[in-house]
């Protein structure tokens, strides 16, 4: 099972990716749409495929992989199945950056204004966390710093909404924060991809250290794991991935929490094996959810983040119930 | 190099020294029992020597680069932690991480070290069990096996016998003694004076930040030292069954 898991998940992602390309309000036939995508000879159809559906499907893969991998890395580092990528406050701060851009009107200035503001928010969060958590501290100080930064970002976001003189800006902010992949372009893909790839690379190099942490921080340190460097790389890797994902898609919850949790038993619970599995699993889940929002309420623009939370929360409750039944 | 050399070694916690002026030389073949009342600095001595906490003076171990040190000394912390429900086999294989390159899978040499450690600790029947579902004593044995699988010249274990039943306590001490007979160095902190007297080749007693006694069990476990350091009186005798040390009562 463990050996077949990655191929099965990859096939699932490939299938869902194709489905994501073929499903949409334009009502193109599958053959026409693929022909238009590859050959680019039909103006309208090619435009729909290349400018709307392809970036949307690519972003679903990128964002899902980022959230899944970052969640697995956070859980492995903190040795806690309840950890999630937002724990270090990066997603909240990225959202605050985006909210400020929307509120001030800077978001309308040019295409990248909003995602770049969100990335700036993520960078501020990382600096604050590293400053608060100190150079030598363990995982506890990191959690506390993350909670403090999250709370501050949340409070400032509420303040912006509270003082917003413009109800249209306020509702735009609220909708943005729900998370969505609608109306994203290839430019968004190109903006997010390098950060997500870099973060993934950083986190995947820490797989062995996360395995060693299974035995606790002291035993891991005695086995040659440099705890301070691991924590720094973890924060930078998670922040790079989650900051970029939030910048292009808004806040999408529960993916980083649920995906590692579901896949853990299937990889024999090894943190290193869970990293790639969760990346692919996260891509599958976000693709699935993004297809679902198009099928369930095509006219109402159901937000992706709302759906993942709606599906993720009961799934998580079920998992907690199962864990309790096993007496763990 | 399979021993441990400490020179003018001291560890401070806050403003006061927990350990000071420690000079200790342990060689291959020795099974050292590290004794002392609670708070005497047994764990601190081992963690400091490994370089897991800041210290003054010299330690032959903390002078090594972390990767090199991990192939020289295995460390079993007192807190028995198993974070994830992995199999016993997987957990013990973690002991091979210091010997493997990045992304490398366990090779034949690694597998041999794992199998041998499992045989020595008698855990064959547990190999495919989930480690977190075992009893506390069984988990302790699995974690000791991980340290053995690391196959280092030096083994440092913090209260390895705590929580084990009598048969497994004796089995563990015999295993550690056998490691020392094979030429490795074993340093174990412990509270059971009876086990220490029977199995260790040398006892080091920590007290008030320094070494109160150092030598073979019969020279260390004197009535005077037991009263002064541990506040107990004990029956000590060389018998046909080996040395016996049985604490009898508390000295006021």
Interface residues (C-beta under 8 A of the other chain):
Chain A: X79 X205 X207 X208 X211 X212 X213 X214 X215 X216 X218 X219 X221 X222 X223 X224 X225 X226 X264 X265 X268 X269 X270 X271 X328
Chain B: X47 X50 X52 X66 X67 X69 X70 X73 X74 X75 X76 X77 X79 X81 X82 X83 X84 X85 X86 X87 X90 X91 X94 X95 X97 X98 X100 X102 X103 X132 X133 X143 X146 X150
